[in-house]
Amino acid sequence: MGWVTGIAVYFVVWWTVLFAVLPWGSHAPEEPEPGMAAGAPAKPRIGLKFLVTTVVAAVVWLIIYLIVTSGLISFRT
């Protein structure tokens, strides 16, 4: 796996993991403020979610990298 392919795979994995992590711990406020969407989370904690996403995506990418470079699964015909 070349470095461009590795970055592209990490980018796709990161976005996929982000969409899995976003709902974690999200609760709508009991009494939303005027002008606030009813489903908007009270405390989104987006920084923590980005950090968790980065770590989980790195682990998933490492597993993908090891599978590709080990030859366990051949991507050549």
Residue frames as qw, qx, qy, qz and C-alpha x, y, z in Angstrom:
[[0.000, 0.893, 0.451, 0.000, 0.00, 0.00, 0.00],
 [0.420, 0.391, -0.011, 0.819, 1.48, 3.32, -1.07],
 [0.160, -0.255, -0.454, 0.839, 1.32, 6.43, 1.09],
 [0.316, -0.016, -0.219, -0.923, -1.35, 8.10, -1.09],
 [0.596, -0.244, -0.687, -0.337, -3.54, 5.00, -0.87],
 [0.438, -0.251, -0.701, 0.503, -2.90, 4.82, 2.86],
 [0.045, 0.141, 0.227, -0.963, -4.02, 8.43, 3.36],
 [0.470, -0.088, -0.426, -0.768, -7.09, 7.88, 1.20],
 [0.583, -0.267, -0.766, -0.037, -8.06, 4.76, 3.15],
 [0.283, -0.242, -0.579, 0.725, -7.53, 6.57, 6.47],
 [0.206, 0.021, -0.044, -0.977, -9.70, 9.47, 5.26],
 [0.587, -0.187, -0.563, -0.550, -12.57, 7.13, 4.34],
 [0.560, -0.265, -0.740, 0.263, -12.22, 5.15, 7.58],
 [0.145, -0.104, -0.403, 0.898, -12.11, 8.38, 9.65],
 [0.391, -0.069, -0.154, -0.905, -15.36, 9.71, 8.16],
 [0.650, -0.212, -0.670, -0.288, -17.08, 6.35, 8.56],
 [0.479, -0.238, -0.676, 0.507, -16.04, 6.14, 12.21],
 [0.037, -0.017, 0.196, -0.980, -17.09, 9.77, 12.80],
 [0.551, -0.186, -0.325, -0.746, -20.65, 9.02, 11.71],
 [0.690, -0.253, -0.678, 0.026, -20.67, 6.02, 14.06],
 [0.423, -0.161, -0.525, 0.721, -19.33, 8.07, 16.99],
 [0.090, -0.315, -0.077, -0.942, -21.47, 11.22, 16.59],
 [0.597, -0.503, -0.370, -0.504, -24.60, 9.85, 18.31],
 [0.636, -0.173, -0.625, 0.418, -22.68, 8.65, 21.41],
 [0.318, -0.373, -0.476, 0.730, -23.85, 10.53, 24.49],
 [0.076, -0.171, -0.241, -0.952, -26.06, 12.95, 22.58],
 [0.066, -0.560, -0.789, 0.246, -29.20, 13.95, 24.44],
 [0.005, 0.640, 0.324, 0.697, -31.63, 16.69, 23.52],
 [0.015, 0.133, -0.489, 0.862, -32.13, 19.32, 26.24],
 [0.019, 0.467, 0.841, -0.271, -35.24, 19.00, 28.35],
 [0.176, 0.873, 0.346, -0.295, -36.24, 22.58, 27.58],
 [0.598, 0.260, 0.288, 0.701, -34.69, 23.83, 24.33],
 [0.114, -0.488, -0.080, 0.862, -33.91, 27.53, 24.05],
 [0.514, 0.743, 0.276, -0.328, -35.98, 29.59, 21.62],
 [0.430, 0.789, -0.356, -0.258, -34.63, 29.27, 18.09],
 [0.183, -0.452, 0.872, 0.045, -32.79, 26.03, 18.89],
 [0.620, 0.086, -0.653, -0.426, -33.65, 22.89, 16.93],
 [0.809, -0.386, 0.131, -0.423, -35.58, 20.38, 19.03],
 [0.992, 0.009, -0.071, 0.105, -33.16, 17.55, 18.23],
 [0.368, 0.723, -0.418, 0.410, -29.93, 19.51, 18.78],
 [0.744, -0.231, -0.524, 0.343, -27.79, 17.98, 21.53],
 [0.387, -0.918, -0.090, 0.003, -27.38, 19.89, 24.78],
 [0.331, -0.763, 0.503, 0.234, -23.63, 19.20, 25.01],
 [0.846, 0.486, -0.171, -0.135, -22.27, 17.87, 21.70],
 [0.623, -0.584, 0.479, 0.203, -18.66, 17.44, 22.99],
 [0.777, 0.625, -0.051, -0.053, -17.43, 17.46, 19.39],
 [0.123, 0.777, -0.609, 0.107, -13.75, 17.78, 20.35],
 [0.537, -0.305, 0.760, -0.200, -13.88, 14.57, 22.37],
 [0.837, 0.362, 0.370, -0.176, -15.71, 12.84, 19.53],
 [0.546, 0.775, -0.317, -0.020, -13.04, 13.95, 17.03],
 [0.137, -0.631, 0.748, -0.157, -10.33, 12.59, 19.34],
 [0.704, -0.032, 0.676, -0.215, -12.12, 9.25, 19.77],
 [0.782, 0.591, 0.108, -0.166, -12.73, 9.09, 16.01],
 [0.321, 0.791, -0.521, 0.005, -9.05, 9.70, 15.28],
 [0.322, -0.449, 0.815, -0.173, -7.88, 6.97, 17.67],
 [0.759, 0.183, 0.583, -0.223, -10.45, 4.39, 16.53],
 [0.690, 0.706, -0.061, -0.149, -9.78, 5.19, 12.85],
 [0.109, 0.728, -0.677, 0.015, -6.03, 4.76, 13.43],
 [0.514, -0.211, 0.814, -0.169, -6.59, 1.30, 14.95],
 [0.775, 0.449, 0.396, -0.202, -8.93, 0.27, 12.11],
 [0.490, 0.807, -0.306, -0.119, -6.47, 1.64, 9.52],
 [0.156, -0.598, 0.785, -0.040, -3.62, -0.29, 11.15],
 [0.682, 0.061, 0.711, -0.163, -5.62, -3.52, 10.94],
 [0.711, 0.672, 0.136, -0.156, -6.39, -2.82, 7.26],
 [0.220, 0.824, -0.519, -0.061, -2.72, -2.02, 6.61],
 [0.383, -0.407, 0.826, -0.070, -1.54, -5.23, 8.26],
 [0.759, 0.301, 0.556, -0.157, -4.02, -7.32, 6.28],
 [0.604, 0.785, -0.058, -0.123, -3.02, -5.70, 2.98],
 [0.158, 0.781, -0.604, 0.019, 0.74, -5.92, 3.54],
 [0.568, -0.326, 0.743, -0.138, 0.71, -9.44, 5.01],
 [0.306, 0.231, -0.781, -0.494, -0.67, -10.96, 1.83],
 [0.319, 0.149, 0.849, -0.394, -3.43, -12.66, 3.82],
 [0.534, 0.669, 0.470, -0.215, -5.86, -11.32, 1.27],
 [0.437, -0.053, 0.488, 0.753, -4.55, -10.87, -2.26],
 [0.308, 0.742, 0.233, -0.548, -5.78, -7.80, -4.09],
 [0.114, 0.497, -0.640, -0.575, -3.98, -8.81, -7.26],
 [0.873, 0.253, 0.080, -0.409, -5.58, -10.99, -9.91]]
